[in-house]
Amino acid sequence: MKYLVSATALTLSLVISPMASATPQQEKMKTCNADAKTKDLKGDERKAFMKTCLSNKPEADAKTTQQEKMKSCNADAKVKALTGEERKTFMSTCLKG
């Protein structure tokens, strides 16, 4: 529960102050949170996913399909509040990577 509150507070502070430069770890936290939300993970399953995601270790048997990439990239774009050309460029880059 403390982790969820901390993650939520971190995410909110990043959304509220978009002028501040986010560190790579903060960006990773936003991405991992968005991915966990997209996958609707809860409890121990979410905790395990976040640990793996934040440690940069690939999930054991997860090969990211195009559909999963699309969900993840959409969630990231939403977290970053991207619209128009910025969103289009971001999605293109995200889906290639």
N, C-alpha and C positions, 0 to 999 in steps of 0.2 A: 504494500500500500504506500509506504514511504517513497518507493522508487517511482510509482505512478505519479504521485504528487510532485516529486522533483522533476520528472520528465515533463509534466504538464506545465509547471512553472517555468522551466527552461524554454519550452516551446512558446509559451505566451510572451515571455520577455523578448524573444527573438522576433515575434510577429509585431509586437507593439513598437519596437525600436528598429525599423528597417534600415535606418541610416547607419547603424553600427555594423561594422564588418564582422561577420560570423567566422569563427575559427573552423578549420576542417572538422574538428571533433563535434562542434555544434551543428555543422551541416550534416554530418553522419547521424547525429542524434535525431535531427528532423527527418531525415530520410528513413531511418529505421522505425521511428514512430509512425510515419505515414504508411510504411509497408505493413506494419503490425495492424494498424487500423484497417487498411484495405483488406487484409486477410482475416479480419474480425477475430483476432487472437485474444484470449483472456487467460488470466491466472498463470499457472505454471508454464503453459504452452507459450504465452506471450513473453514471460521472463526468460525462458530458454532461447526463444527467437531473438530477443533483444541482446542477450549475452553474445550469441553467435554473430549477430549483425554488427554490433559495436566492436567486436574483436577482429573484424575483417576476415574471419574464417568463413569459407563457403559452407552452406548447409550440406549435410552429409549426402543426401540423395536428391538434391534439388537442382534440376536443370531448368533454368528459367525459360519458359516458353514465351512466345511473342505476346500472348494474351497476358501473362503475368507481368512482362515488361511494360505493357501498355497500362495496366492497372497501377503499377508502381510509379511510372513516369507521370501519369495523371495525378496521382496523389501528391507527388513532389511538386508539380506545377501548381496545384491548388494551395499547398502549404506556403509556397513562395508567392502566391497571389499574382501569377503571371497571366497576362491577357494579350490578345492580338499577335503581332509579329514576335514579341518576346516569347510567348508561349509556343508558337509554331517552331521557332528556332530551338528552344529548349527541348521540345518533344522530339524533334528530328535528331538532335545530338544524343539525347537520352536513349532513344530506341536503337541507335547504332551501337552504343556502348554496352 
